[in-house]
Amino acid sequence: MITAAVVLIGDEVLSGRTKDANLNYIANKCQEKGIVVQECRVVPDKEEMIIEAVLALSAKNTYVFTTGGIGSTHDDITQESIAKAFNKPLVVHLEALKILEDYYGDRINEARRRMARAAEGAVLHEKMVFQVQNVFILAGIPTVMQGMLDAILPKLEHDDPILSITVKAYVYENELADELALIQQSVSDVSIGSYPFDETGTVKGTNLVARSRDPKRLAIAQQLLQALVDSKAS
């Protein structure tokens, strides 16, 4: 199984000032490529916490995606932290520097040159994505991060897409629990989850979600879930 983990880096995420949109995008895009996102950690702009998270997740997963902390300000310490995590010196990546100088022209300054720093031996991909071992370093701004991820994902090892279906039930989750457990036993190779919703404050229910790489098994699960929902509606 090809797996991934995500490290969201930034004080602004933990303080609530910034609402994260990156995990959702990464998880959905990975699912399309058959890559299973197993874990996400949110860490502040603190070197020791970035290092700990990156090393722990790198050891357990095929890929790690980090977001945030790669700009030119004083608290953009992701590149430096990842270099230290893998015992590499932080150096100026000459190819990256050339790209930045060509892009900014006369507007280049020392702050912008900082964005060319990376761990020694880091691989530079399109959209200024640096890779250190199995860690891919992405921006925190969602629109920029999305372009970076879209540039590298086609290059990564992938598997059959993870497909999903949703059956909506206007029934409380605990009214479906016993039957849902039996359905899960009968299609144990399909992942089934239940997620309560509240559409308007008065209309409540449960979304039943099934996931599988096998469309035939997924169709069987969908039939069983729909039959359960129909039985509760009668």
C-alpha positions as CSV (number, residue, x, y, z in Angstrom):
1,M,0.0,0.0,0.0
2,I,1.3,3.5,-0.9
3,T,0.8,5.8,2.0
4,A,1.2,9.5,2.8
5,A,1.2,11.8,5.7
6,V,0.7,15.6,5.9
7,V,2.4,18.1,8.2
8,L,0.6,21.5,8.3
9,I,3.2,24.0,9.6
10,G,2.3,27.4,11.0
11,D,1.3,29.3,14.1
12,E,-1.6,30.9,12.2
13,V,-3.3,27.5,11.7
14,L,-3.1,26.6,15.4
15,S,-4.2,30.0,16.5
16,G,-7.3,29.8,14.4
17,R,-6.4,32.9,12.3
18,T,-6.1,30.8,9.2
19,K,-8.7,28.1,8.3
20,D,-6.8,25.2,6.7
21,A,-7.8,24.1,3.2
22,N,-4.7,22.2,2.3
23,L,-5.4,18.9,4.0
24,N,-8.7,18.5,2.2
25,Y,-7.1,19.1,-1.2
26,I,-4.1,16.8,-0.6
27,A,-6.3,14.0,0.7
28,N,-8.7,14.1,-2.3
29,K,-5.9,14.3,-4.8
30,C,-4.0,11.4,-3.2
31,Q,-7.2,9.4,-3.2
32,E,-7.5,9.8,-6.9
33,K,-4.0,8.4,-7.3
34,G,-4.6,5.5,-4.9
35,I,-2.3,7.0,-2.2
36,V,-3.7,6.5,1.3
37,V,-3.3,9.5,3.6
38,Q,-2.9,7.9,7.0
39,E,-2.1,10.8,9.3
40,C,-1.9,14.6,9.6
41,R,-0.1,16.7,12.2
42,V,-0.4,20.4,12.7
43,V,2.7,22.0,14.3
44,P,3.7,25.5,15.1
45,D,6.7,27.4,13.7
46,K,9.0,25.6,16.1
47,E,12.1,23.8,14.8
48,E,12.1,20.9,17.2
49,M,8.4,20.2,16.6
50,I,8.8,20.3,12.8
51,I,11.8,18.0,13.0
52,E,10.0,15.5,15.3
53,A,6.9,15.4,13.1
54,V,8.8,15.0,9.8
55,L,11.1,12.3,11.0
56,A,8.3,10.3,12.6
57,L,6.0,10.4,9.6
58,S,8.8,10.0,7.1
59,A,9.7,6.7,8.7
60,K,6.2,5.3,8.5
61,N,5.0,6.5,5.1
62,T,5.8,6.3,1.4
63,Y,5.5,10.1,1.1
64,V,5.3,13.1,3.4
65,F,3.8,16.5,2.3
66,T,4.6,19.6,4.4
67,T,2.8,22.9,3.9
68,G,3.8,26.3,5.0
69,G,6.9,28.1,6.2
70,I,8.9,28.3,3.0
71,G,8.7,32.0,2.3
72,S,11.2,34.8,3.1
73,T,10.1,36.0,6.6
74,H,11.8,35.4,9.9
75,D,9.4,32.6,10.9
76,D,9.7,30.7,7.6
77,I,11.9,27.9,9.0
78,T,10.6,24.8,7.3
79,Q,13.6,24.3,4.9
80,E,16.0,24.8,7.7
81,S,14.2,22.4,10.0
82,I,13.9,19.7,7.4
83,A,17.6,20.0,6.6
84,K,18.4,19.5,10.3
85,A,16.0,16.6,10.5
86,F,18.1,14.7,7.9
87,N,21.4,16.0,9.2
88,K,22.0,18.0,6.0
89,P,23.5,21.6,5.8
90,L,21.2,24.3,4.5
91,V,22.6,25.6,1.2
92,V,21.6,27.8,-1.6
93,H,20.2,25.7,-4.4
94,L,21.7,27.3,-7.5
95,E,19.0,26.2,-9.9
96,A,16.3,27.5,-7.7
97,L,18.2,30.8,-7.2
98,K,18.4,31.2,-11.0
99,I,14.7,30.6,-11.3
100,L,14.0,33.2,-8.7
101,E,16.4,35.8,-10.2
102,D,14.8,35.3,-13.6
103,Y,11.3,35.7,-12.2
104,Y,11.9,38.7,-10.0
105,G,14.5,40.5,-12.2
106,D,15.3,43.9,-10.7
107,R,12.9,43.2,-7.8
108,I,15.1,40.4,-6.4
109,N,16.4,41.0,-2.9
110,E,17.9,39.0,0.0
111,A,14.6,38.1,1.4
112,R,13.5,36.5,-1.9
113,R,16.8,34.8,-2.3
114,R,16.1,33.0,1.0
115,M,13.5,30.9,-0.9
116,A,16.3,29.2,-2.8
117,R,17.7,27.6,0.4
118,A,17.2,23.9,0.9
119,A,18.9,20.9,2.4
120,E,22.1,19.9,0.6
121,G,21.2,17.3,-2.1
122,A,17.5,18.3,-2.2
123,V,15.8,17.6,-5.5
124,L,14.1,20.5,-7.2
125,H,10.8,19.8,-9.0
126,E,8.5,22.0,-11.0
127,K,6.8,24.9,-9.3
128,M,9.8,25.2,-6.9
129,V,8.9,22.0,-5.0
130,F,11.9,20.7,-3.0
131,Q,12.1,17.0,-2.1
132,V,14.3,15.8,0.7
133,Q,14.3,12.0,0.8
134,N,10.6,11.2,0.8
135,V,9.5,14.6,2.0
136,F,7.9,17.1,-0.4
137,I,7.9,20.7,0.8
138,L,4.9,22.8,-0.3
139,A,3.7,26.3,0.3
140,G,1.0,27.2,2.8
141,I,-1.1,29.5,0.5
142,P,-3.7,27.1,-0.8
143,T,-3.7,28.2,-4.4
144,V,0.1,28.0,-4.6
145,M,0.1,24.7,-2.8
146,Q,-2.4,23.2,-5.2
147,G,-0.3,24.1,-8.2
148,M,2.8,22.6,-6.5
149,L,1.0,19.3,-5.6
150,D,-0.5,19.0,-9.0
151,A,2.9,19.3,-10.5
152,I,4.5,16.5,-8.5
153,L,1.7,13.9,-8.0
154,P,1.9,12.5,-11.6
155,K,5.5,11.6,-10.9
156,L,4.9,9.7,-7.7
157,E,4.2,6.0,-7.4
158,H,0.5,5.4,-7.5
159,D,-2.1,2.6,-7.3
160,D,-5.7,2.1,-8.5
161,P,-7.9,5.1,-7.4
162,I,-9.8,4.9,-4.1
163,L,-13.4,5.2,-5.1
164,S,-16.2,6.3,-2.8
165,I,-20.0,6.5,-2.7
166,T,-22.3,8.2,-0.2
167,V,-25.8,7.1,0.8
168,K,-27.8,9.7,2.7
169,A,-30.0,8.6,5.5
170,Y,-32.4,11.0,7.3
171,V,-31.9,8.9,10.4
172,Y,-29.8,9.4,13.5
173,E,-26.5,7.5,13.4
174,N,-27.2,5.4,16.5
175,E,-30.3,4.0,14.8
176,L,-28.2,2.5,12.1
177,A,-25.2,1.3,14.2
178,D,-26.1,-2.4,14.6
179,E,-27.2,-3.0,11.0
180,L,-24.2,-1.0,9.8
181,A,-21.8,-3.3,11.7
182,L,-23.4,-6.4,10.0
183,I,-23.0,-4.8,6.6
184,Q,-19.3,-4.0,7.3
185,Q,-18.8,-7.7,8.2
186,S,-20.4,-8.9,5.0
187,V,-18.2,-6.6,2.9
188,S,-15.1,-6.5,5.1
189,D,-12.9,-5.5,2.1
190,V,-14.8,-2.2,1.8
191,S,-14.2,0.6,4.2
192,I,-17.6,2.0,5.6
193,G,-18.0,5.0,7.8
194,S,-21.0,6.9,9.1
195,Y,-21.0,10.7,9.5
196,P,-23.8,12.7,11.1
197,F,-25.0,15.9,9.4
198,D,-27.2,18.8,10.2
199,E,-28.4,20.5,7.0
200,T,-30.5,23.4,8.3
201,G,-30.6,23.1,12.0
202,T,-33.8,21.0,11.8
203,V,-33.0,18.4,9.2
204,K,-30.6,15.9,10.6
205,G,-29.3,12.5,9.4
206,T,-26.3,10.4,8.6
207,N,-24.1,10.1,5.5
208,L,-23.0,6.5,5.0
209,V,-19.8,6.5,3.0
210,A,-18.1,3.4,1.5
211,R,-14.6,3.4,-0.1
212,S,-12.9,0.8,-2.1
213,R,-10.5,0.3,-5.1
214,D,-12.9,-2.3,-6.5
215,P,-15.9,-0.8,-8.2
216,K,-17.8,-4.2,-8.1
217,R,-17.4,-4.5,-4.4
218,L,-18.3,-0.9,-3.9
219,A,-21.5,-1.4,-5.9
220,I,-22.4,-4.3,-3.6
221,A,-21.8,-2.2,-0.5
222,Q,-23.9,0.6,-2.0
223,Q,-26.8,-1.7,-2.6
224,L,-26.6,-3.0,1.0
225,L,-26.4,0.5,2.4
226,Q,-29.3,1.8,0.3
227,A,-31.4,-1.2,1.4
228,L,-30.7,-0.3,5.0
229,V,-31.7,3.3,4.5
230,D,-34.9,2.3,2.7
231,S,-35.9,-0.1,5.5
232,K,-35.6,2.8,8.0
233,A,-37.7,5.0,5.8
234,S,-40.6,2.6,5.6
